[in-house]
Amino acid sequence: MKHRFLLIALTLVALLALAACATPTDAPKPTSAPAPVATTAPAQPTAAPKPTDAPKPTVAAQARNMVFWTQFDEKNM
C-alpha cells in the first residue's frame, strides 16, 4: 500500500514537472527599436530548387540488373 501511494505521488509530481516545462512562459517581450529598413539592393534570389532524387527501382528491375551483372561477370572472368 505504501509503495503504491509513493508510485502515484511520484507519477503526479513528474507529470506536473513535465507540464510546467512544456508550458510557454508569458514573459513580456522586450521592447526594442523597430527593425531597420533595408536601403541597399534587394537580397539575391534564392537558388533553384535541387532536383529530387530519382525514383528507386522496383524489385523486378533490381532482379534484372542483378542477373545481368552476374552473367556479365561470368562471361568476362
C-alpha positions in Angstrom: 0.0 0.0 0.0 2.8 2.4 0.9 4.7 1.7 -2.3 1.5 2.2 -4.3 1.0 5.7 -2.8 4.6 6.6 -3.4 4.3 5.5 -7.0 1.1 7.5 -7.6 2.6 10.6 -5.9 5.9 10.4 -7.8 3.9 10.0 -11.1 1.8 13.1 -10.3 4.9 15.1 -9.4 6.6 14.0 -12.7 3.6 14.9 -14.7 3.3 18.3 -13.1 7.0 19.0 -13.7 6.6 18.0 -17.3 3.6 20.2 -17.8 5.4 23.1 -16.2 8.4 22.7 -18.6 6.1 22.3 -21.6 4.1 25.5 -20.9 5.5 28.6 -22.6 6.1 31.5 -20.3 4.1 34.6 -20.7 7.0 36.9 -20.1 6.6 40.3 -21.7 8.6 40.7 -24.9 11.5 43.1 -24.6 10.8 46.4 -26.3 13.4 47.3 -28.9 13.8 49.7 -31.8 11.9 48.8 -34.9 13.8 46.7 -37.4 15.9 48.9 -39.7 14.6 49.4 -43.2 16.8 48.0 -45.9 18.3 50.7 -48.1 20.6 48.5 -50.1 20.0 46.4 -53.1 17.5 43.6 -52.6 18.7 40.2 -51.5 20.0 37.7 -54.0 17.3 35.5 -55.4 17.2 32.1 -53.9 18.9 29.2 -55.7 16.9 27.0 -57.9 15.5 24.0 -56.0 17.5 20.9 -56.3 16.0 18.1 -58.4 14.5 15.4 -56.3 16.3 12.0 -56.1 15.5 9.6 -58.9 12.7 7.2 -58.1 14.0 3.9 -56.6 13.9 0.9 -59.0 11.3 -1.7 -58.4 12.2 -5.2 -57.1 11.8 -6.6 -60.6 14.3 -4.1 -62.0 16.8 -4.8 -59.3 16.5 -8.5 -60.0 17.1 -8.0 -63.8 20.1 -5.8 -63.0 21.5 -8.5 -60.6 21.0 -11.3 -63.2 22.6 -9.1 -66.0 25.7 -8.2 -64.0 26.1 -11.8 -62.7 26.1 -13.1 -66.3 28.3 -10.3 -67.4 30.9 -11.1 -64.7 30.8 -14.8 -65.5 31.4 -14.1 -69.2 34.3 -11.8 -68.5 36.1 -13.9 -65.9 
